[in-house]
Amino acid sequence: MAVSEYIKRMRGAIGHDLLMLPGASAVVTDDDGRVLLARRSDNGRWSVPAGVVDPGEQPADTAVREVFEETGVRAEIVRLAGVASHPVVYPNGDRCEYLNVWFRCRAVGGEAGAADDESLEVGWFAPDALPELDEWSRLRIGTALGPDGPAWFATAGEKHPALNRPDAL
């Protein structure tokens, strides 16, 4: 997985200590209502395309960029679907807390396939036939595919199970 020079510099200063990062995710659907997922190369799990917002980049641009980089699919934003903080511990011991913004998107071109070293494989899945997913992925998909309305967020004091324990990647 490509790590930005910015994060490399930050890690050089703090080691494996907690690093707060902005992130963006995309729940992409095709004309048949199927969901685009990528199987991550770092942990072998299926997930929605996601990544770190680069300095000076807007979260919507990050989501669209990550979809293309990880899957080869071109997408456009349909709506903001949610925002939440999510802890992660990477296999090398790096600890992060992502403030993640996720979007409902629709595919507008490209060809689905593992487009870089971040994805082992890519596929389209019917919402009722998704592969095994962690709670964090299910939360983003469920809120993005739900009825149009305000973006989802954890209310003050809410201890949603998908948000409160670090996922070991």
VOBAVO-778895 format. One record per residue (C-alpha): z, y, x. Coordinates in steps of 0.2 Angstrom, whole numbers, plus 5000, padded with zeros to 4 digits. Example, Ala and Ser with C-alpha at 12.3 -4.5 7.8 and 13.67 -1.06 7.14 Angstrom:
2
+------+------+------+
!   zz !   yy !   xx !
+------+------+------+
! 5039 ! 4978 ! 5062 !
! 5036 ! 4995 ! 5068 !
+------+------+------+
REM end
This chain:
169
+------+------+------+
!   zz !   yy !   xx !
+------+------+------+
! 5000 ! 5000 ! 5000 !
! 4995 ! 5017 ! 5007 !
! 5010 ! 5028 ! 5010 !
! 5007 ! 5047 ! 5010 !
! 5010 ! 5057 ! 5026 !
! 5023 ! 5067 ! 5016 !
! 5033 ! 5051 ! 5012 !
! 5032 ! 5045 ! 5029 !
! 5039 ! 5061 ! 5036 !
! 5053 ! 5060 ! 5023 !
! 5057 ! 5042 ! 5027 !
! 5057 ! 5047 ! 5046 !
! 5071 ! 5059 ! 5042 !
! 5082 ! 5049 ! 5029 !
! 5078 ! 5031 ! 5033 !
! 5081 ! 5019 ! 5018 !
! 5092 ! 5031 ! 5009 !
! 5088 ! 5037 ! 4991 !
! 5072 ! 5047 ! 4990 !
! 5068 ! 5056 ! 4973 !
! 5050 ! 5056 ! 4970 !
! 5038 ! 5062 ! 4956 !
! 5027 ! 5048 ! 4949 !
! 5014 ! 5046 ! 4936 !
! 5008 ! 5031 ! 4926 !
! 4993 ! 5027 ! 4915 !
! 4992 ! 5015 ! 4900 !
! 4973 ! 5014 ! 4898 !
! 4965 ! 5006 ! 4883 !
! 4947 ! 5001 ! 4881 !
! 4936 ! 5002 ! 4865 !
! 4943 ! 4985 ! 4859 !
! 4961 ! 4991 ! 4861 !
! 4965 ! 4981 ! 4876 !
! 4977 ! 4987 ! 4890 !
! 4972 ! 4988 ! 4908 !
! 4984 ! 4980 ! 4920 !
! 4984 ! 4977 ! 4939 !
! 4993 ! 4964 ! 4948 !
! 5002 ! 4973 ! 4962 !
! 5000 ! 4967 ! 4980 !
! 5018 ! 4971 ! 4985 !
! 5027 ! 4960 ! 4972 !
! 5013 ! 4950 ! 4963 !
! 5019 ! 4957 ! 4946 !
! 5007 ! 4964 ! 4933 !
! 5010 ! 4983 ! 4929 !
! 5001 ! 4998 ! 4923 !
! 4992 ! 5009 ! 4936 !
! 5005 ! 5021 ! 4944 !
! 5008 ! 5031 ! 4959 !
! 5017 ! 5046 ! 4968 !
! 5012 ! 5063 ! 4963 !
! 5005 ! 5071 ! 4979 !
! 5011 ! 5089 ! 4984 !
! 5001 ! 5102 ! 4974 !
! 4994 ! 5088 ! 4962 !
! 4997 ! 5088 ! 4943 !
! 5004 ! 5072 ! 4935 !
! 4989 ! 5070 ! 4924 !
! 4977 ! 5071 ! 4940 !
! 4988 ! 5058 ! 4948 !
! 4987 ! 5046 ! 4933 !
! 4968 ! 5047 ! 4933 !
! 4967 ! 5045 ! 4952 !
! 4978 ! 5030 ! 4952 !
! 4969 ! 5021 ! 4938 !
! 4952 ! 5023 ! 4948 !
! 4960 ! 5019 ! 4965 !
! 4969 ! 5004 ! 4959 !
! 4957 ! 4997 ! 4946 !
! 4939 ! 5005 ! 4948 !
! 4941 ! 5011 ! 4930 !
! 4938 ! 5029 ! 4926 !
! 4950 ! 5036 ! 4913 !
! 4954 ! 5051 ! 4903 !
! 4970 ! 5057 ! 4897 !
! 4973 ! 5055 ! 4878 !
! 4991 ! 5061 ! 4877 !
! 5007 ! 5062 ! 4885 !
! 5017 ! 5046 ! 4881 !
! 5034 ! 5048 ! 4890 !
! 5045 ! 5054 ! 4904 !
! 5060 ! 5045 ! 4912 !
! 5068 ! 5042 ! 4928 !
! 5067 ! 5025 ! 4935 !
! 5076 ! 5017 ! 4951 !
! 5066 ! 5006 ! 4963 !
! 5071 ! 4996 ! 4979 !
! 5057 ! 4991 ! 4989 !
! 5057 ! 4974 ! 4999 !
! 5059 ! 4984 ! 5016 !
! 5075 ! 4992 ! 5009 !
! 5068 ! 5009 ! 5004 !
! 5077 ! 5016 ! 4989 !
! 5068 ! 5028 ! 4977 !
! 5071 ! 5036 ! 4960 !
! 5055 ! 5041 ! 4952 !
! 5054 ! 5054 ! 4939 !
! 5039 ! 5046 ! 4930 !
! 5027 ! 5054 ! 4918 !
! 5016 ! 5042 ! 4909 !
! 5000 ! 5045 ! 4898 !
! 4990 ! 5036 ! 4886 !
! 4973 ! 5035 ! 4892 !
! 4956 ! 5028 ! 4887 !
! 4943 ! 5020 ! 4898 !
! 4927 ! 5031 ! 4900 !
! 4918 ! 5021 ! 4914 !
! 4919 ! 5011 ! 4929 !
! 4921 ! 4992 ! 4932 !
! 4938 ! 4984 ! 4931 !
! 4942 ! 4975 ! 4947 !
! 4954 ! 4976 ! 4962 !
! 4948 ! 4992 ! 4970 !
! 4960 ! 4994 ! 4984 !
! 4974 ! 4984 ! 4994 !
! 4987 ! 4989 ! 4980 !
! 4980 ! 4977 ! 4967 !
! 4977 ! 4958 ! 4969 !
! 4968 ! 4957 ! 4952 !
! 4964 ! 4968 ! 4937 !
! 4962 ! 4963 ! 4919 !
! 4961 ! 4969 ! 4901 !
! 4974 ! 4961 ! 4889 !
! 4976 ! 4962 ! 4871 !
! 4993 ! 4971 ! 4867 !
! 4999 ! 4954 ! 4858 !
! 4994 ! 4944 ! 4873 !
! 5001 ! 4953 ! 4888 !
! 5006 ! 4943 ! 4904 !
! 5024 ! 4943 ! 4909 !
! 5030 ! 4961 ! 4912 !
! 5046 ! 4969 ! 4917 !
! 5056 ! 4980 ! 4905 !
! 5049 ! 4996 ! 4913 !
! 5031 ! 4991 ! 4911 !
! 5034 ! 4986 ! 4893 !
! 5043 ! 5003 ! 4889 !
! 5028 ! 5013 ! 4895 !
! 5015 ! 5002 ! 4886 !
! 5026 ! 5001 ! 4870 !
! 5028 ! 5020 ! 4869 !
! 5010 ! 5024 ! 4874 !
! 5003 ! 5012 ! 4861 !
! 5015 ! 5018 ! 4847 !
! 5011 ! 5030 ! 4834 !
! 5005 ! 5047 ! 4840 !
! 5019 ! 5060 ! 4840 !
! 5031 ! 5067 ! 4853 !
! 5032 ! 5060 ! 4870 !
! 5046 ! 5047 ! 4872 !
! 5061 ! 5051 ! 4883 !
! 5079 ! 5044 ! 4885 !
! 5090 ! 5055 ! 4875 !
! 5105 ! 5063 ! 4884 !
! 5118 ! 5049 ! 4888 !
! 5106 ! 5035 ! 4883 !
! 5107 ! 5019 ! 4894 !
! 5090 ! 5011 ! 4891 !
! 5090 ! 4994 ! 4899 !
! 5073 ! 4998 ! 4907 !
! 5079 ! 5013 ! 4916 !
! 5096 ! 5009 ! 4923 !
! 5095 ! 4996 ! 4936 !
! 5084 ! 4996 ! 4951 !
! 5069 ! 4985 ! 4951 !
! 5068 ! 4975 ! 4967 !
! 5049 ! 4975 ! 4971 !
+------+------+------+
REM end
